[in-house]
Amino acid sequence: MTKDQKVVAIQEIKDLLQDAKVVYVADLEGLNAGKSSDFRRQAFKQNIKVKVVKNTLLQKAMEQIEGVDYSEMFPSFKGNSALMIAETANAPAKLIQGFRKKEEKPALKSAFVQETFYVGDNNLDMLANIKSREEMIGEIIGLLQSPIQRVVSALQNKPETVEAKAEEAAPAVEETPAAEAPEAAAESTDETPAAE
């Protein structure tokens, strides 16, 4: 690889890492071309970017990213490395877990998730069980909305029952004045001449 090619490769990695909140580095060594393609296809379906990288270039790119010190991950950069970038915190871990039901690899080398570093494959289960920020916000909103929804539901149902009772009572009230109306008119005419 020429110096210019290395510069281009480092820039490509930096572009992937820029503003990335979920960064995994996995070991895909041992996967044949077909299995590797299948892994990439599944990653694409789950909106996970996968790029096989040289460890030295990955480290140089990470050193140039401002705002995040990736140095905790550097000792894990040995052998074959695949960079995985995702929006959802646990998506790459779940993908690796699912793929490992049939294969030994991929193995997790290290990860940067929710501003925390995880080094080693022993962290895979923990990462797979992490709830994404969106899932946590959704749960909190659901908990907050639950009492409000009950109140709104009760208020919406109450007027219906009051209106239903009013409608049941209303026809009886309307019929009664109509039947009493002639008598009331007769009484009023009787009283009027007496007053004179």
C-alpha positions as CSV (number, residue, x, y, z in Angstrom):
1,M,0.0,0.0,0.0
2,T,1.5,3.3,-1.0
3,K,1.6,6.4,1.3
4,D,-1.2,8.0,-0.7
5,Q,-3.4,4.9,-0.4
6,K,-2.8,4.9,3.3
7,V,-3.8,8.5,3.6
8,V,-7.0,7.8,1.7
9,A,-7.8,4.7,3.8
10,I,-7.2,6.6,7.0
11,Q,-9.6,9.4,5.8
12,E,-12.3,6.8,4.9
13,I,-12.0,5.4,8.5
14,K,-12.1,8.8,10.0
15,D,-15.3,9.6,7.9
16,L,-16.9,6.5,9.4
17,L,-15.9,7.3,12.9
18,Q,-16.8,11.0,12.8
19,D,-19.8,11.5,15.1
20,A,-20.1,7.8,15.6
21,K,-21.7,6.9,19.0
22,V,-21.5,3.1,18.6
23,V,-18.2,1.7,17.5
24,Y,-17.3,-2.0,17.6
25,V,-14.1,-3.8,16.4
26,A,-14.6,-7.5,15.7
27,D,-12.4,-10.4,14.6
28,L,-13.8,-12.0,11.4
29,E,-10.7,-14.2,10.8
30,G,-11.7,-17.7,9.9
31,L,-14.9,-16.8,8.0
32,N,-14.7,-17.8,4.4
33,A,-15.9,-15.5,1.6
34,G,-19.4,-16.8,1.6
35,K,-19.9,-16.5,5.4
36,S,-18.2,-13.1,5.4
37,S,-20.6,-11.9,2.7
38,D,-23.5,-13.3,4.6
39,F,-22.3,-11.4,7.7
40,R,-22.0,-8.1,5.7
41,R,-25.5,-8.6,4.2
42,Q,-27.1,-9.1,7.6
43,A,-25.2,-6.1,8.9
44,F,-26.5,-4.0,6.0
45,K,-30.1,-5.0,6.7
46,Q,-29.7,-3.8,10.3
47,N,-28.1,-0.5,9.2
48,I,-24.7,-1.5,10.5
49,K,-21.7,-0.4,8.5
50,V,-18.9,-3.0,8.3
51,K,-15.4,-2.2,7.0
52,V,-12.4,-4.6,7.2
53,V,-9.4,-2.5,8.2
54,K,-5.7,-2.7,8.9
55,N,-5.1,-2.3,12.6
56,T,-2.4,0.4,12.2
57,L,-4.6,2.5,9.9
58,L,-7.5,2.1,12.3
59,Q,-5.4,3.2,15.2
60,K,-4.0,6.2,13.3
61,A,-7.6,7.3,12.2
62,M,-8.8,6.9,15.8
63,E,-5.9,9.0,17.1
64,Q,-7.0,11.8,14.7
65,I,-10.6,11.9,15.9
66,E,-11.2,14.9,18.2
67,G,-13.4,14.5,21.3
68,V,-12.9,10.8,21.9
69,D,-9.8,9.1,23.2
70,Y,-10.0,5.5,21.7
71,S,-6.6,4.5,23.2
72,E,-8.3,1.9,25.5
73,M,-9.2,-0.1,22.4
74,F,-5.8,-0.1,20.8
75,P,-4.4,-3.2,22.7
76,S,-7.2,-5.3,21.1
77,F,-6.1,-4.4,17.6
78,K,-4.4,-7.7,16.7
79,G,-5.0,-10.0,13.7
80,N,-7.9,-9.4,11.4
81,S,-10.2,-6.5,12.3
82,A,-13.5,-5.3,11.1
83,L,-14.9,-1.9,12.1
84,M,-18.6,-1.9,12.8
85,I,-20.5,1.4,13.1
86,A,-24.2,1.5,14.1
87,E,-26.9,3.8,15.5
88,T,-28.3,1.3,17.9
89,A,-26.1,0.4,20.8
90,N,-26.8,-3.3,21.0
91,A,-27.3,-4.0,17.2
92,P,-23.7,-5.1,16.4
93,A,-23.5,-7.3,19.6
94,K,-26.8,-9.0,18.7
95,L,-25.6,-9.5,15.1
96,I,-22.4,-11.1,16.3
97,Q,-24.3,-13.3,18.8
98,G,-26.8,-14.4,16.1
99,F,-24.0,-15.3,13.7
100,R,-22.1,-17.2,16.4
101,K,-25.0,-19.6,16.8
102,K,-23.6,-21.4,13.7
103,E,-19.9,-20.2,13.7
104,E,-17.1,-19.6,16.1
105,K,-16.5,-16.1,14.7
106,P,-16.9,-13.2,14.7
107,A,-15.5,-12.4,18.1
108,L,-15.7,-9.0,19.8
109,K,-12.3,-7.3,20.2
110,S,-13.5,-4.0,21.7
111,A,-16.4,-1.5,21.6
112,F,-17.2,2.1,22.4
113,V,-20.9,2.4,23.3
114,Q,-22.6,5.2,25.2
115,E,-19.3,6.9,26.0
116,T,-18.0,3.7,27.7
117,F,-15.3,1.3,26.5
118,Y,-15.7,-2.5,26.5
119,V,-12.6,-4.6,25.7
120,G,-12.8,-8.4,25.2
121,D,-15.3,-10.9,23.9
122,N,-16.5,-11.6,27.4
123,N,-18.4,-8.3,27.2
124,L,-20.6,-9.4,24.3
125,D,-23.6,-10.6,26.3
126,M,-23.6,-7.4,28.3
127,L,-23.5,-5.3,25.2
128,A,-26.3,-7.3,23.6
129,N,-28.5,-6.5,26.6
130,I,-27.8,-2.8,26.6
131,K,-30.9,-0.8,25.8
132,S,-30.4,1.9,23.3
133,R,-31.0,5.5,24.2
134,E,-34.1,5.5,22.1
135,E,-35.4,2.3,23.8
136,M,-34.8,3.9,27.2
137,I,-36.5,7.1,26.3
138,G,-39.4,5.1,24.8
139,E,-39.8,3.2,28.1
140,I,-39.7,6.4,30.2
141,I,-42.3,8.1,27.9
142,G,-44.5,5.0,28.1
143,L,-44.3,5.1,31.9
144,L,-45.1,8.8,32.0
145,Q,-48.0,8.4,29.5
146,S,-49.6,5.5,31.3
147,P,-51.3,7.5,34.1
148,I,-52.2,10.3,31.7
149,Q,-53.7,7.9,29.3
150,R,-55.9,6.4,32.1
151,V,-57.1,9.8,33.1
152,V,-57.8,10.8,29.5
153,S,-59.6,7.5,28.9
154,A,-61.7,7.9,32.0
155,L,-62.6,11.5,31.0
156,Q,-63.5,10.4,27.5
157,N,-65.7,7.5,28.8
158,K,-67.4,9.5,31.5
159,P,-69.2,12.0,29.2
160,E,-70.4,9.1,27.1
161,T,-72.1,7.5,30.1
162,V,-73.5,10.9,31.3
163,E,-74.8,11.6,27.8
164,A,-76.3,8.1,27.6
165,K,-78.2,8.6,30.9
166,A,-79.3,12.1,29.8
167,E,-80.7,10.7,26.5
168,E,-82.5,7.9,28.4
169,A,-84.1,10.5,30.7
170,A,-84.7,13.1,28.1
171,P,-87.5,11.3,26.1
172,A,-89.5,10.8,29.3
173,V,-89.1,14.4,30.3
174,E,-90.2,15.6,26.8
175,E,-93.3,13.4,26.7
176,T,-94.5,14.5,30.1
177,P,-94.6,18.2,29.3
178,A,-96.4,17.5,26.1
179,A,-99.1,15.5,27.9
180,E,-99.5,18.0,30.6
181,A,-99.4,21.0,28.3
182,P,-103.2,21.1,27.5
183,E,-104.1,20.8,31.2
184,A,-101.7,23.6,32.1
185,A,-103.2,25.7,29.3
186,A,-106.7,25.0,30.6
187,E,-105.7,25.9,34.2
188,S,-104.2,29.2,33.0
189,T,-107.3,30.2,31.2
190,D,-109.5,29.4,34.2
191,E,-107.3,31.5,36.4
192,T,-107.3,34.5,34.1
193,P,-111.0,35.3,34.1
194,A,-111.1,34.7,37.9
195,A,-108.5,37.4,38.3
196,E,-110.8,39.9,36.5
